[in-house]
Amino acid sequence: MEIIFDDNLITGNVTIDSQHKELIDRIAEFVRVCENGEGKVKAIKMLDYLDEYTNFHFSAEEDLQKEVNYPDYPAHHNKHEEFKKTIQTLYDYLDEYEGPNEKFVQMVQDKVVDWLFTHIKSADRSVAEYIYMVENPNRL
């Protein structure tokens, strides 16, 4: 499965975009480890790596929203919390099974990759546009 940060995922906010690129790179590495059958311990280490950066990114993104009084912050925060629960579900799965299998990789595709790409293209792009408007009130 190819997972790359491309122009379709650009929000226009340099901070958000650079963090999204790093997050997607980490997801791609995690999926590579899972698809290559590198084992449960390696998969958990990569999930830890992904989880750590996800928490950093969500916190930074939410701080940006608070700075500009983003009106949809509560809903956006809730979406982030839902994603954190997904990460916990992945931990639970790896704990229950010997390691990542095809079902696990499909779960990552559906609940991590697809969710994140959709979230970036809609909710995060809206945040970036709002920040741009706040920072450029005389743009017209």
N, C-alpha and C positions, 0 to 999 in steps of 0.2 A: 504494500500500500504506500503510495507516494503522498507525503504530507509536506507541503512547502508554503512559505509565506510569499504570496504573489501580489500583484497590483490590486486584485479584487478585495484584498484585506486591508488596504491602506485607508486609514481614517482621516489623515491630514494633520494629526497631532503627532509631533516628533516623539514625544515621550511615550505616548500610548503605542505608537507603531513600533518603536524600537523594543519595547517590552513584549509586544505581541510576537515579534520575530523571534526573540529569545524563547518565549513560551512554546511557540510552534516547533522550534528546533529541538527543544527538550521532549516534546510529545513525539516527534519523529524518531528521536533516539530511543525513547521508551518502547515505541511500537517495533522498531528494528530489533531490539533485544528480545521482545516477546515473540516476534515472528521467527527469529533464528533459534528459538528454543534454548536460550542461554541459561535457563534455570530459574527457579523460584527466588533464590537469594539475589541474583543479579536483577531480576524484575522488581523485587521489593526495593533494592537500592535505587533503581531508576525511578520508581514511583515516589520514593522519598525526595529525590532530586526535583521531580516534577511538582510535587506537593509544596515543597519549600518555595519554589519560584512562583507558583500560583498564588500562594498567600502573600508574597511580596508584591506581586503585580496587582492583585485585587486591592490591597491596602493603598498602594500608590494611586491607583485609578480612583478609588473612593475619596482619597484626600484631595485630588484635583476637583472632583465633583463638589466637595464641601467648600473648597476655596471660592468657587463661582456660584454657590447656592443653586446647584443643578436641581431643577424642580422634580425630576423623576428619580432622585437619589434613593428613596426607600425601596422602590420596585427594583432598581438596578442592584442594590445591595442584596435584596432577597434572591435575585438570580445568581449572584455570586455564592450565596450560602447554599443554594441548591447544588451548584457545581461542586462545592466542597463535600457535600454528602455523596456525590458520585465518586469522588476520589476515595472516600471511606468505603464505599461499596467495592471498589477495586481492591483495596487492602483486604477486605473481608473475603473476597473471592480467592485471592492468592493465599490467604491463611487456610482456607478450606481445602484447596486443591494442591497438587504437587508442584504446580507452576503454571505459567500461562499456556493456554491451549487455543484452538481456533475460536471457540466460543468466547473466550476472554478477549482475544484480539478484535472480534466483531463487536463486543461490548464497548471496547475502547473507541472503535470507529464511530459507533452510534452515539454513545453518551459523552465522549470527550471531543473527538475531532469534529463531528457534525455539529454538536452543540456549540462548540467554541467558534467555528466559522460562522454559523448563523448569528451568534451573539455579537461577534465583531462587526458583521455587515449591517446589523440593525442597531442594537442598543449602544455599542461602543462608538459607532459612527455618529449617532445622535449626540452623545456626550462631546465628542470632538467638535462637532458643528456648533454646539452651544458654547463651548469654551472659546471657539474662534469668534463668535458673535460678541461675547462679553469682552474679549480682549481687543476687539476692533469695532468699537461702537460707531465710528465715522466711516465705515467701509463703503457707504454709498456716495 
